[in-house]
Amino acid sequence: MWYIGSVFTGLVEDIGTVERVEIGPAARVLTVRPAGFSIDELVLGESVAVDGVCLTVTERAAGAFTVLAGEETLRRTAVADLVAGARVNLERAMRLNDRLGGHLMQGHVDGVGAVAARRAAESNLVVEVEAPASILRYVVEKGSIAVDGISLTVSAVADYSFAVALIPHTMTATTLADKPVGARLNLEVDMIAKYVERLLGATPTRAPAP
């Protein structure tokens, strides 16, 4: 089984449950139990996106696997918000022969946003996400963005936020529909936009520490 480093597509494979959080001085160890796939499929040392954050499997036992989130990850993502009982989106790293159903993602979170509003739109759910300027500079209407590891299409962009529309499948196959107003979200922008900016010599806006 071959993987392309730590590349993901944003098509959530499973929803897992955080069973235990061990808090250290500069790291946290998370034990996660998948609902659908068997941990026998996991290889120690491989990458798994947990709510869109690329983390390395360090242990597997009794139907669950363990990952470690270091100080940098805790500072730049919403992983620090996870507690025992939390539901998380899971995706294994992409294989060479996989279809690219979402968009290319690395699991390297660019910033943290928050649910600003929710509203029903017929059978869909529109979620407005407040985001820092360092994120919004890369967000365009009809473009792609990863929200908690979910590849989504941007439906609207405002001065301080953007909106995504969740179809019924996304509402049941991921955790985003359960997030209340104020909940923090991991955001990863389209990597192509960042490469284009760099090639054009523009200076990126750095995200403030959450």
Sine and cosine of phi, psi and omega as CSV:
sin_phi,cos_phi,sin_psi,cos_psi,sin_omega,cos_omega
0.00,0.00,0.85,-0.52,-0.10,-1.00
-0.91,-0.41,0.64,-0.77,-0.01,-1.00
-0.83,-0.56,0.52,-0.86,0.07,-1.00
-1.00,-0.01,0.99,0.17,0.02,-1.00
0.77,0.64,-0.78,-0.63,0.01,-1.00
-0.90,-0.43,0.96,0.26,0.04,-1.00
-0.87,-0.49,0.71,-0.71,-0.03,-1.00
-0.79,-0.61,0.17,-0.98,-0.03,-1.00
-0.90,-0.44,-0.19,0.98,-0.03,-1.00
0.99,0.12,0.16,0.99,0.12,-0.99
-0.99,-0.10,0.98,-0.20,-0.10,-0.99
-0.88,0.47,0.80,-0.60,-0.01,-1.00
-0.99,0.11,-0.56,0.83,-0.17,-0.98
-0.33,-0.95,0.35,-0.94,0.15,-0.99
-0.94,-0.33,0.85,-0.53,0.02,-1.00
-0.97,-0.25,0.17,-0.99,0.05,-1.00
-0.85,-0.53,0.77,-0.64,0.06,-1.00
-0.96,0.29,0.89,-0.45,-0.03,-1.00
-1.00,0.00,-0.55,0.84,-0.06,-1.00
-0.47,-0.88,0.60,-0.80,0.07,-1.00
-0.80,-0.59,0.88,-0.47,0.06,-1.00
-0.97,-0.24,0.88,-0.48,-0.10,-1.00
-0.99,-0.14,0.87,-0.50,0.05,-1.00
-0.96,-0.29,-0.05,-1.00,-0.03,-1.00
-0.91,0.42,-0.52,0.85,-0.03,-1.00
-0.62,-0.78,0.33,0.94,-0.03,-1.00
-0.34,-0.94,0.29,-0.96,0.10,-0.99
-0.73,-0.69,0.66,-0.75,0.06,-1.00
-0.96,-0.27,0.84,-0.54,-0.03,-1.00
-0.94,-0.33,0.72,-0.69,0.15,-0.99
-0.96,-0.29,0.85,-0.53,-0.13,-0.99
-0.85,-0.53,0.73,-0.69,0.06,-1.00
-0.95,-0.32,0.91,-0.42,0.05,-1.00
-0.93,0.37,0.45,-0.89,0.03,-1.00
-1.00,-0.03,-0.53,0.85,-0.13,-0.99
-0.95,-0.32,-0.85,0.53,-0.10,-0.99
-1.00,0.09,0.47,-0.88,-0.02,-1.00
-0.98,0.17,0.63,-0.77,0.03,-1.00
-0.95,0.32,-0.18,0.98,0.08,-1.00
-0.90,0.44,-0.36,0.93,0.02,-1.00
-0.98,0.20,-0.29,0.96,-0.04,-1.00
-0.99,0.12,0.58,-0.82,0.05,-1.00
-0.93,-0.37,0.72,-0.69,0.05,-1.00
-0.85,0.53,0.75,-0.66,-0.02,-1.00
1.00,-0.09,-0.17,0.98,0.01,-1.00
-0.99,0.15,0.27,-0.96,-0.05,-1.00
-0.99,-0.13,0.65,-0.76,0.10,-1.00
-0.74,-0.67,0.73,-0.69,0.08,-1.00
-0.99,0.10,0.88,-0.48,0.04,-1.00
-0.94,-0.34,0.95,-0.31,-0.13,-0.99
0.80,0.60,0.60,0.80,0.08,-1.00
1.00,0.06,0.01,1.00,0.00,-1.00
-0.98,-0.21,0.85,-0.53,0.00,-1.00
-0.95,0.32,0.90,-0.44,0.00,-1.00
-0.77,-0.64,0.44,-0.90,-0.07,-1.00
-0.99,-0.17,0.73,-0.68,0.04,-1.00
-0.95,0.32,0.86,-0.51,-0.03,-1.00
-0.95,-0.30,-0.30,0.95,-0.03,-1.00
-0.32,-0.95,0.47,-0.88,0.12,-0.99
-0.57,-0.82,0.70,-0.71,-0.03,-1.00
-0.18,-0.98,0.58,-0.81,0.12,-0.99
0.80,0.61,0.65,0.76,0.09,-1.00
0.99,0.16,0.16,0.99,0.00,-1.00
-0.72,-0.70,0.28,-0.96,0.06,-1.00
-0.76,-0.65,0.34,-0.94,-0.07,-1.00
-0.88,-0.48,0.65,-0.76,0.09,-1.00
-0.73,-0.69,0.40,-0.92,0.02,-1.00
-0.89,-0.46,0.77,-0.64,0.07,-1.00
-0.95,-0.31,0.90,-0.44,-0.04,-1.00
-0.99,0.15,-0.03,-1.00,-0.09,-1.00
-0.86,0.51,-0.69,0.73,0.00,-1.00
-0.89,0.46,-0.68,0.74,0.02,-1.00
-0.90,0.44,-0.68,0.73,0.00,-1.00
-0.91,0.42,-0.54,0.84,-0.03,-1.00
-0.97,0.24,-0.56,0.83,-0.14,-0.99
-0.98,-0.19,-0.12,0.99,-0.07,-1.00
-0.77,-0.64,-0.01,-1.00,0.04,-1.00
-0.99,-0.11,0.25,0.97,0.02,-1.00
-0.86,0.52,-0.55,0.83,0.00,-1.00
-0.88,0.47,-0.31,0.95,0.00,-1.00
-0.99,0.16,-0.25,0.97,-0.10,-0.99
-0.95,0.30,0.70,-0.71,0.03,-1.00
-0.76,-0.65,0.22,-0.98,0.05,-1.00
-0.84,0.54,0.74,-0.67,-0.02,-1.00
0.99,-0.17,-0.24,0.97,0.00,-1.00
-0.92,0.38,0.62,-0.78,0.07,-1.00
-1.00,-0.09,0.69,-0.72,-0.08,-1.00
-0.74,-0.67,0.55,-0.84,0.08,-1.00
-0.98,0.20,0.70,-0.71,-0.03,-1.00
-0.83,-0.55,0.67,-0.74,0.12,-0.99
-0.55,-0.84,0.76,-0.65,0.07,-1.00
-0.99,0.16,0.34,-0.94,-0.02,-1.00
-0.89,0.47,0.52,-0.86,-0.04,-1.00
-0.93,0.36,0.62,-0.78,0.09,-1.00
-0.99,-0.13,0.32,-0.95,-0.05,-1.00
-0.86,0.50,-0.53,0.85,-0.05,-1.00
-0.99,-0.15,0.21,0.98,0.02,-1.00
-0.98,0.21,0.47,-0.88,0.16,-0.99
-0.98,0.19,0.55,-0.83,0.06,-1.00
-1.00,-0.07,1.00,0.00,-0.10,-1.00
-1.00,0.09,-0.44,0.90,0.01,-1.00
-0.96,-0.28,-0.93,-0.36,0.14,-0.99
-0.55,-0.83,0.30,-0.96,-0.07,-1.00
-0.92,0.40,0.79,-0.62,0.01,-1.00
-0.70,-0.72,0.43,-0.90,-0.01,-1.00
-0.93,-0.37,-0.20,0.98,-0.08,-1.00
0.98,0.22,0.27,0.96,0.05,-1.00
-0.98,-0.19,0.99,-0.14,-0.11,-0.99
-0.91,0.41,0.74,-0.67,-0.02,-1.00
-1.00,0.03,-0.40,0.92,-0.02,-1.00
-0.01,-1.00,0.12,-0.99,-0.02,-1.00
-0.91,-0.42,0.76,-0.64,0.08,-1.00
-0.92,-0.40,-0.16,-0.99,0.00,-1.00
-0.52,-0.86,0.53,-0.85,0.06,-1.00
-0.92,0.39,0.87,-0.50,-0.01,-1.00
-0.99,-0.13,-0.52,0.85,-0.01,-1.00
-0.28,-0.96,0.37,-0.93,0.05,-1.00
-0.66,-0.75,0.65,-0.76,0.08,-1.00
-0.45,-0.89,0.57,-0.82,0.03,-1.00
-0.98,0.21,0.60,-0.80,0.07,-1.00
-0.68,-0.73,1.00,0.00,-0.15,-0.99
0.85,0.53,-0.86,-0.51,-0.03,-1.00
-1.00,0.01,-0.01,1.00,-0.03,-1.00
-0.98,-0.20,0.17,-0.98,0.08,-1.00
-0.82,-0.58,0.84,-0.54,0.03,-1.00
-1.00,-0.10,0.82,-0.58,0.01,-1.00
-0.91,-0.42,0.83,-0.56,0.07,-1.00
-0.99,-0.11,0.78,-0.63,-0.08,-1.00
-0.90,-0.43,0.87,-0.49,0.11,-0.99
-0.97,0.24,0.73,-0.68,-0.07,-1.00
-0.62,-0.79,0.47,-0.89,0.03,-1.00
-0.94,0.33,0.31,-0.95,-0.01,-1.00
-0.86,0.52,-0.53,0.85,-0.01,-1.00
-0.90,0.44,-0.38,0.92,0.06,-1.00
-1.00,-0.04,-0.73,0.68,-0.11,-0.99
-0.89,0.45,-0.42,0.91,0.01,-1.00
-0.88,0.47,-0.38,0.93,-0.01,-1.00
-0.98,-0.20,-0.05,1.00,-0.11,-0.99
-1.00,-0.09,0.80,-0.60,0.02,-1.00
-0.76,-0.64,0.51,-0.86,0.04,-1.00
-0.86,0.50,0.71,-0.71,-0.05,-1.00
0.95,0.30,0.07,1.00,0.09,-1.00
-1.00,0.08,0.03,-1.00,-0.03,-1.00
-0.97,-0.24,0.54,-0.84,0.12,-0.99
-0.50,-0.87,0.52,-0.85,0.06,-1.00
-0.98,-0.18,0.82,-0.57,0.03,-1.00
-0.87,-0.49,0.92,-0.39,-0.09,-1.00
0.78,0.62,0.63,0.78,0.06,-1.00
0.99,0.13,0.11,0.99,-0.02,-1.00
-0.97,-0.22,0.81,-0.58,0.07,-1.00
-0.97,0.25,0.89,-0.45,-0.07,-1.00
-0.76,-0.65,0.42,-0.91,0.06,-1.00
-0.99,-0.14,0.76,-0.65,-0.01,-1.00
-0.95,0.30,0.81,-0.59,-0.01,-1.00
-0.99,-0.12,-0.37,0.93,0.02,-1.00
-0.30,-0.95,0.46,-0.89,0.03,-1.00
-0.75,-0.66,0.74,-0.67,0.05,-1.00
-0.86,-0.51,-0.09,-1.00,-0.06,-1.00
-0.89,0.46,-0.61,0.80,-0.09,-1.00
-0.82,-0.58,0.16,0.99,-0.08,-1.00
-0.38,-0.92,0.16,-0.99,0.15,-0.99
-0.66,-0.75,0.28,-0.96,-0.03,-1.00
-0.83,-0.56,0.54,-0.84,0.11,-0.99
-0.75,-0.66,0.51,-0.86,0.01,-1.00
-0.94,-0.35,0.82,-0.58,0.00,-1.00
-0.99,-0.12,0.83,-0.55,0.08,-1.00
-0.98,0.18,0.26,-0.97,-0.03,-1.00
-0.80,0.60,-0.63,0.77,0.01,-1.00
-0.88,0.47,-0.70,0.71,0.00,-1.00
-0.90,0.43,-0.57,0.82,0.01,-1.00
-0.91,0.41,-0.54,0.84,-0.02,-1.00
-1.00,-0.06,-0.44,0.90,-0.09,-1.00
-1.00,-0.04,-0.11,0.99,0.00,-1.00
-0.70,-0.72,0.03,-1.00,-0.04,-1.00
-0.99,-0.15,-0.06,1.00,-0.17,-0.99
-0.89,0.45,-0.57,0.82,-0.02,-1.00
-0.91,0.41,-0.32,0.95,-0.02,-1.00
-1.00,0.01,-0.16,0.99,-0.09,-1.00
-0.97,0.23,0.82,-0.57,0.00,-1.00
-0.98,0.18,0.21,-0.98,0.10,-0.99
-0.85,0.53,0.74,-0.67,-0.03,-1.00
0.99,-0.16,-0.30,0.95,-0.01,-1.00
-0.90,0.44,0.68,-0.73,0.00,-1.00
-0.99,0.13,0.58,-0.82,-0.09,-1.00
-0.75,-0.66,0.61,-0.79,0.10,-1.00
-0.99,0.15,0.77,-0.63,-0.04,-1.00
-0.86,-0.51,0.75,-0.66,0.11,-0.99
-0.77,-0.64,0.86,-0.51,-0.05,-1.00
-0.99,0.14,0.20,-0.98,0.02,-1.00
-0.88,0.47,0.86,-0.52,-0.07,-1.00
-0.90,0.44,-0.44,0.90,0.00,-1.00
-0.89,0.46,-0.62,0.78,0.00,-1.00
-0.88,0.47,-0.62,0.79,-0.01,-1.00
-0.94,0.34,-0.62,0.78,0.04,-1.00
-0.92,0.40,-0.65,0.76,0.02,-1.00
-0.88,0.47,-0.69,0.72,0.02,-1.00
-0.86,0.51,-0.69,0.72,-0.02,-1.00
-0.90,0.43,-0.69,0.73,-0.02,-1.00
-0.91,0.41,-0.51,0.86,0.00,-1.00
-0.99,0.12,-0.09,1.00,0.07,-1.00
0.99,0.13,0.25,0.97,0.02,-1.00
-0.97,0.23,0.44,-0.90,0.02,-1.00
-0.99,-0.12,0.90,-0.44,-0.02,-1.00
-0.93,0.37,0.49,-0.87,0.06,-1.00
-1.00,0.04,0.84,-0.54,-0.03,-1.00
-0.98,0.21,0.66,-0.75,0.01,-1.00
-0.96,0.26,0.67,-0.74,0.07,-1.00
-0.94,0.34,0.45,-0.89,0.05,-1.00
-0.90,0.43,0.71,-0.70,-0.02,-1.00
-0.87,0.49,0.00,0.00,0.00,0.00
